[in-house]
């Protein structure tokens, strides 16, 4: 437990410009510093670091926070690890307010022991890399798999020679107990009769790194025929298979840039996908996907795509991944499932069919909602009442694992439809209540109530006109400020340009969130108290309850309407300019095409 006071003392001693500047090229811009955001792909700098506030904020993707937040987001560290790393840089000891001196001493010894083990493993990784350079057979194998020297160097690939004790030349003492503790050496027998030999022999070596870049274990693939095809390090004090992901350290930046993580099953899948233009792939380490895996990945991206073979084993792996992901499937996250033909894994598929074909598979990945339904009805005849009942019974624990939100209610509606019931009756049955006809339990009911409240006159006075899209959009942002992080740079520009007081309210909200992050509406209301805009905010939010049943797609639709209106105005202006400026005509065509696509998307029917 890190004391709150220590966190504040630590932040006071740090220079956020120096911390961020180690990872981002910053340039002075007035009283701030500016650079390209490390959390999303952009060509025009929108990432601002404020020395006076000791905070950072991206006006493109909404990332914001202090030095601790930056290290957590950029390096994928937990809060305690980020504090410890920054404290070490600042020369401050980290207090442990809930532990005894003996416990703190033990924790320090454990950290030192772990550091020693990672040093040993790093030395072994260096040895394996050197051995690869001198092994034509191993190099030829990698070339036959389509890998280049550059990609092998990026992932630190190596080779364990075909002999019993090759590591004896890499360490001064082959009988060092650390080699056994790291899983590099196997010891049979005891005392003077003990027999020692290398765990990995005649195999391509894949070093496994944690998010700090430290080598914590190895995956090893046999070159020719042999069993097992893959051999992994045993679990050690620094390596727990259910918590680590191969390739995560190498994929950190790509996850931000591509916007999603591609979760596969094999080491070679990760390396081959990176070779072919998918550097955002990671792999589980010979074990089923766990909740820890999902939680770790969601530090870097809100979109996960699990890729599995299309055979029975792949389907079983998909079910385990689904169960691990369900508790994390909030309304703002996307989780999908990609199934390849039974005879292929990602490595073989992309080598045989090419990058574009695999990219098409990614776009056709099955959304989580459909995967729940497919899993629940697998092997059942849903054309019969018995099959539908069995399907709903199988779906119940999956649905219960979802967090509360709009997505959960929408999936309830889909399951009810597939089972031949209405959502209210299905929910009542699952909750042990008698069905109550005529009631809808999903978020659409609350949404309808909101729209009726907006258009229904109050007890006194004339009926109030429904608010326009600009007022509705700003209202939703005030009630759901966390959605601000999902807005684009164009959205920010659009909101700031709204007429008073809407544009001014957005500007105030953006400044406040840059320093404090998303807050409940009641906190924002209190912070604005006494400000000239306070009354305008009260009028804006007074007619709607925060628990409105709406989600970000409602805000997105309102903003798209405003963008369409803006594009129409720009089209009119460009038509007038076209007579005297030939470039205006081309610009008009681009604007017109974009407006046409937006309007088509708005009117497109919903998918199945």
Secondary structure by P-SEA (a helix, b strand, c coil): cccaaaaaaaaaaccaaaaaaaccccccccccccccccccccccccbbbbccccccccccccccccaaaaaaaaccccaaaaaaaaaaaacbbbbbccccaaaaaaaaaaaaaaaaaaaaaaaaaaaaaaaaaacaaaaaaaaaacccaaaaaaabbbbbcccccccccccccccccccccccccccccccccbbbbbcccccbbbbbbccccccccbbbbbcccccccbbbbcccccccccccccccccaaaaaaaacbbbbbccaaaaaaaaaaccccbbbcccccccaaaaaaaaacccbbbbbbcccaaaaaaaaaaaaaaccccccccccbbbbccccccaaaaaaaccaaaaaaaaaacccaaaaaaaaaacccccccaaaaaaaaaaaaaaaaaccccaaaaaaaaaaaaaacccaaaaaaaaacccccccccccaaaaaaaaaaaaccccccccccccccaaaaaaaaaaacccccccccaaaaaaaaacccaaaaaaaaaaaaaaccccccaaaaaaaaccccaaaaaaaacccccccccccaaaaaaaaaaaaaaaaaaaaaaaaaaccccaaaaaaaaaaaaaaaaaaaaaaccccc
